Amino acid sequence: MQGAVRHGLLQAFLRPRALVLTTCALAAIAGWITLVAMAGEFSRRTAGLDAGPGMGLAGALLQVLVPGDGLLAVLTSLCRAAIPQSLSADPASLPFAVSFLAVLVMWLAMTAAMMLPGAAPMFSTYANIAEAARERSVPVAGPLVLVAGYATVWIGFGLLASGAQVALVHGGWLSGALRPVSPYLAAGILAVAGAYQFSAYKHACLARCRAPFAFFFANWTVRPAGIFKLGLRQGVVCLACCWALMSVMFAAGLMNIVWMALLGILMALEKTVRNPRPLVAASGAGFLVWAAAFAVMG
């Protein structure tokens, strides 16, 4: 009896939809755990510095709740390497490659934590197709192949963002709290992000992210390589939809866990609420107002 129950649970877990959603959920949770651990160490090492809106209280809580040793020793060591300006007056105190690898861990965790929840409906759509095909004994590639293609695009974005962050740190454009030294730089980033929220291209990409069934139907293939390419193409569309929102982190503070959560929620809502246009417009207007505030302060 117990063996039958275990077999039934295993079969349920291995169903395409359950497998892909569980995998994505675990990856997103791992990303958030990594970010919280790194943010806790970051807050300890940059105490007294302005890490961005909302991080005053959040940083104090993180210092209390997140231990700086034990199982998190590796993550906190990576964080020390990721914020060289907090270690010495020389922003280039660590080699570029060392800083890059440490920052890459942060960006990969950030993309997993912020992007996978919003992509779940798209993965679920493909998984439903895969389950229907499997029930008819039709060969079909597993949904994790699609996820791999999608993740490849965001890994590439993480590489680019990591390089940009380390270049800005070594060039003296970011402070020890990983925020722009110049308010005009922050204003420019926010202005671009705000304006992009109103663009037709943003809405076209968002529409395909929200309703991928027609895309899958029109480009259907049973070859794993073909499904991987579909994942790549969906990843590119998602990147085109969300890159401006991700760039807001450069203005809000690159270790600002509060804004990571807010932007992650915003991107997930854009892809799941019935009518996202008011939400997209409101966020765009908010970023433009924030940009104007930075410009006035400068």
BAVEX-516491 format. One line per field, with one value per residue (C-alpha): residue number from 1; x, y, z. Coordinates in nm, 3 decimals, always signed. Each point is the difference from the previous one (the first is absolute). Layout:
BEGIN
k	[NUM;...]
xx	[X;...]
yy	[Y;...]
zz	[Z;...]
This chain:
BEGIN
k	[1;2;3;4;5;6;7;8;9;10;11;12;13;14;15;16;17;18;19;20;21;22;23;24;25;26;27;28;29;30;31;32;33;34;35;36;37;38;39;40;41;42;43;44;45;46;47;48;49;50;51;52;53;54;55;56;57;58;59;60;61;62;63;64;65;66;67;68;69;70;71;72;73;74;75;76;77;78;79;80;81;82;83;84;85;86;87;88;89;90;91;92;93;94;95;96;97;98;99;100;101;102;103;104;105;106;107;108;109;110;111;112;113;114;115;116;117;118;119;120;121;122;123;124;125;126;127;128;129;130;131;132;133;134;135;136;137;138;139;140;141;142;143;144;145;146;147;148;149;150;151;152;153;154;155;156;157;158;159;160;161;162;163;164;165;166;167;168;169;170;171;172;173;174;175;176;177;178;179;180;181;182;183;184;185;186;187;188;189;190;191;192;193;194;195;196;197;198;199;200;201;202;203;204;205;206;207;208;209;210;211;212;213;214;215;216;217;218;219;220;221;222;223;224;225;226;227;228;229;230;231;232;233;234;235;236;237;238;239;240;241;242;243;244;245;246;247;248;249;250;251;252;253;254;255;256;257;258;259;260;261;262;263;264;265;266;267;268;269;270;271;272;273;274;275;276;277;278;279;280;281;282;283;284;285;286;287;288;289;290;291;292;293;294;295;296;297;298]
xx	[+0.000;+0.276;+0.191;-0.304;-0.043;+0.367;-0.025;-0.312;+0.166;+0.308;-0.213;-0.190;+0.325;+0.142;-0.299;+0.134;-0.196;+0.084;+0.365;+0.060;-0.188;+0.176;+0.340;-0.066;-0.133;+0.309;+0.232;-0.184;+0.014;+0.371;+0.048;-0.180;+0.194;+0.326;-0.107;-0.114;+0.328;+0.207;-0.215;+0.048;+0.378;-0.016;-0.196;+0.258;+0.291;-0.162;-0.162;-0.073;-0.002;-0.316;-0.076;-0.321;-0.363;-0.138;+0.335;+0.038;-0.247;+0.052;+0.378;-0.036;-0.231;+0.234;+0.295;-0.199;-0.165;+0.279;+0.307;+0.339;+0.165;-0.078;-0.185;-0.008;+0.378;+0.045;-0.276;+0.129;+0.352;-0.139;-0.174;+0.326;+0.154;-0.303;+0.029;+0.369;-0.063;-0.115;+0.334;+0.237;+0.011;+0.115;-0.294;+0.237;+0.149;-0.107;+0.073;-0.278;-0.046;-0.043;-0.258;-0.177;-0.042;-0.135;-0.241;-0.112;-0.122;-0.214;-0.147;-0.077;-0.175;-0.185;-0.123;-0.113;-0.183;-0.161;-0.065;-0.101;-0.325;-0.121;+0.095;-0.192;-0.321;+0.199;+0.170;-0.336;-0.154;+0.268;-0.021;-0.375;+0.070;+0.268;-0.237;-0.272;+0.252;+0.128;-0.353;-0.039;+0.342;+0.131;+0.374;+0.075;+0.299;-0.029;-0.073;+0.338;+0.152;-0.208;+0.110;+0.364;-0.037;-0.174;+0.262;+0.283;-0.123;-0.014;+0.342;+0.128;-0.173;+0.160;+0.343;-0.058;-0.144;+0.289;+0.254;-0.182;-0.013;+0.368;+0.099;-0.207;+0.153;+0.356;-0.071;-0.123;-0.358;-0.152;+0.044;+0.100;-0.374;-0.023;-0.209;+0.078;+0.241;-0.168;-0.373;-0.008;+0.105;-0.282;-0.242;+0.102;-0.050;-0.343;-0.107;+0.084;-0.181;-0.304;-0.021;+0.037;-0.309;-0.206;+0.156;-0.191;+0.290;-0.035;-0.371;+0.054;+0.258;-0.217;-0.297;+0.204;+0.135;-0.356;-0.146;+0.267;-0.238;-0.034;+0.379;+0.047;-0.277;+0.141;+0.357;-0.068;+0.270;+0.071;+0.378;+0.173;+0.231;-0.305;-0.164;+0.326;-0.010;-0.361;+0.124;+0.273;-0.252;-0.240;+0.294;+0.094;-0.359;-0.008;+0.332;-0.135;-0.301;+0.188;+0.355;-0.096;-0.158;+0.311;+0.216;-0.186;+0.217;+0.298;-0.185;-0.172;+0.315;+0.137;-0.028;-0.336;-0.200;-0.315;+0.004;+0.091;-0.323;-0.208;+0.125;-0.043;-0.362;-0.056;+0.134;-0.207;-0.317;+0.061;-0.015;-0.292;-0.260;-0.298;+0.080;+0.362;-0.010;-0.096;+0.271;+0.263;-0.097;+0.000;+0.345;+0.134;-0.136;+0.148;+0.346;-0.020;-0.096;+0.285;+0.238;-0.114;+0.063;+0.357;+0.056;-0.125;+0.223;+0.298]
yy	[+0.000;+0.246;-0.094;+0.080;+0.334;+0.089;-0.104;+0.213;+0.304;-0.047;-0.023;+0.314;+0.188;-0.113;+0.135;+0.283;+0.280;-0.106;-0.058;+0.335;+0.207;-0.175;+0.051;+0.369;+0.051;-0.163;+0.208;+0.322;-0.089;-0.077;+0.338;+0.186;-0.186;+0.096;+0.363;+0.029;-0.151;+0.235;+0.300;-0.077;-0.003;+0.308;+0.188;-0.092;+0.117;+0.322;+0.111;+0.372;+0.022;+0.069;-0.328;+0.130;+0.068;-0.240;-0.152;+0.187;-0.219;-0.305;+0.016;+0.014;-0.303;-0.192;+0.060;-0.157;-0.284;-0.115;-0.157;+0.092;-0.339;-0.371;-0.120;+0.353;+0.049;-0.061;+0.245;+0.269;-0.045;+0.050;+0.314;+0.137;-0.045;+0.152;+0.333;+0.093;+0.367;-0.096;-0.171;+0.283;+0.350;-0.140;-0.127;-0.214;-0.175;-0.336;-0.134;+0.057;-0.377;-0.068;+0.275;-0.116;-0.360;+0.111;+0.248;-0.264;-0.217;+0.291;+0.069;-0.365;-0.026;+0.325;-0.115;-0.338;+0.167;+0.278;-0.153;-0.364;+0.074;+0.224;-0.261;-0.279;+0.051;-0.037;-0.318;-0.130;+0.057;-0.209;-0.265;-0.035;-0.059;-0.256;-0.181;-0.018;-0.134;-0.260;-0.125;-0.060;-0.173;+0.283;+0.061;+0.341;+0.164;+0.053;+0.353;+0.025;+0.024;+0.314;+0.131;-0.061;+0.213;+0.276;-0.009;+0.025;+0.346;+0.122;-0.146;+0.209;+0.305;-0.079;-0.007;+0.339;+0.155;-0.135;+0.149;+0.334;+0.003;-0.081;+0.255;+0.268;-0.089;+0.002;+0.322;+0.172;+0.044;-0.205;+0.074;-0.248;-0.063;-0.096;+0.305;+0.260;+0.268;+0.251;+0.069;+0.074;-0.357;-0.131;+0.246;-0.117;-0.367;+0.066;+0.224;-0.272;-0.264;+0.223;+0.097;-0.362;-0.097;+0.211;-0.135;-0.212;-0.248;-0.059;-0.076;-0.225;-0.207;-0.009;-0.126;-0.297;-0.072;-0.008;-0.219;-0.236;-0.275;+0.147;+0.023;-0.362;-0.117;+0.184;-0.120;-0.348;-0.265;-0.327;+0.038;+0.095;+0.237;+0.172;+0.036;+0.138;+0.263;+0.083;+0.055;+0.227;+0.200;+0.033;+0.102;+0.275;+0.127;-0.005;+0.185;+0.261;+0.037;+0.023;+0.131;+0.359;-0.109;-0.201;+0.304;+0.192;-0.195;+0.209;+0.310;-0.149;-0.171;-0.328;-0.174;+0.155;-0.309;+0.211;+0.115;-0.346;-0.123;+0.294;-0.032;-0.377;+0.042;+0.268;-0.223;-0.297;+0.214;+0.142;-0.356;-0.129;+0.271;+0.022;+0.348;+0.103;+0.333;+0.219;-0.169;+0.046;+0.365;+0.072;-0.153;+0.190;+0.328;-0.080;-0.056;+0.327;+0.192;-0.168;+0.095;+0.363;-0.003;-0.120;+0.264;+0.277;-0.123;+0.001]
zz	[+0.000;+0.098;-0.313;-0.213;+0.174;-0.053;-0.365;-0.043;+0.160;-0.219;-0.312;+0.101;+0.061;-0.335;-0.191;-0.219;+0.169;+0.357;-0.088;-0.168;+0.258;+0.290;-0.163;-0.064;+0.353;+0.154;-0.222;+0.096;+0.371;-0.027;-0.169;+0.279;+0.272;-0.171;-0.037;+0.362;+0.121;-0.216;+0.093;+0.370;-0.036;-0.222;+0.268;+0.266;-0.211;-0.120;+0.327;-0.009;-0.381;-0.201;-0.178;-0.156;+0.090;+0.257;+0.091;+0.330;+0.187;-0.223;+0.049;+0.378;-0.007;-0.228;+0.231;+0.283;-0.189;-0.234;+0.166;-0.140;+0.035;-0.008;-0.308;-0.144;+0.018;-0.373;-0.092;+0.232;-0.139;-0.349;+0.118;+0.140;-0.343;-0.171;+0.188;-0.016;+0.079;+0.350;+0.060;-0.086;-0.140;-0.333;-0.207;-0.208;+0.305;-0.140;-0.349;-0.252;-0.052;+0.374;+0.038;-0.317;+0.120;+0.336;-0.155;-0.251;+0.288;+0.118;-0.345;-0.071;+0.337;-0.075;-0.341;+0.140;+0.289;-0.200;-0.343;+0.054;+0.191;-0.283;-0.261;+0.175;-0.207;-0.323;+0.123;+0.121;-0.343;-0.168;+0.273;-0.058;-0.370;+0.092;+0.237;-0.265;-0.251;+0.246;+0.069;-0.376;-0.018;-0.221;+0.040;+0.147;+0.168;+0.375;+0.122;+0.173;-0.350;-0.052;+0.341;-0.094;-0.313;+0.196;+0.275;-0.255;-0.104;+0.359;+0.079;-0.290;+0.148;+0.337;-0.165;-0.162;+0.317;+0.208;-0.240;+0.008;+0.381;+0.046;-0.265;+0.175;+0.339;-0.132;-0.189;+0.315;-0.126;+0.282;+0.370;+0.269;+0.045;-0.370;-0.089;-0.269;+0.119;-0.232;+0.040;-0.373;-0.077;+0.220;-0.163;-0.347;+0.087;+0.150;-0.288;-0.254;+0.206;+0.043;-0.366;-0.112;+0.202;-0.243;-0.320;-0.250;-0.008;+0.374;-0.035;-0.303;+0.187;+0.311;-0.203;-0.127;+0.347;+0.135;-0.278;-0.137;-0.123;-0.351;-0.028;+0.110;-0.234;-0.302;+0.060;+0.138;-0.028;+0.178;-0.027;+0.329;-0.190;-0.145;+0.343;+0.139;-0.276;+0.093;+0.357;-0.134;-0.201;+0.292;+0.219;-0.245;-0.002;+0.381;+0.012;-0.241;+0.229;+0.331;-0.059;+0.088;+0.330;+0.087;-0.076;+0.274;+0.247;-0.113;+0.125;+0.307;+0.129;-0.130;+0.338;+0.087;+0.092;+0.043;-0.362;-0.123;+0.158;-0.126;-0.357;+0.007;+0.111;-0.266;-0.280;+0.119;+0.017;-0.348;-0.135;+0.204;+0.075;-0.237;-0.133;+0.060;-0.184;+0.301;+0.209;-0.272;-0.048;+0.374;+0.047;-0.301;+0.137;+0.341;-0.147;-0.195;+0.316;+0.187;-0.283;+0.022;+0.376;-0.053;-0.270;+0.231;+0.284;-0.233]
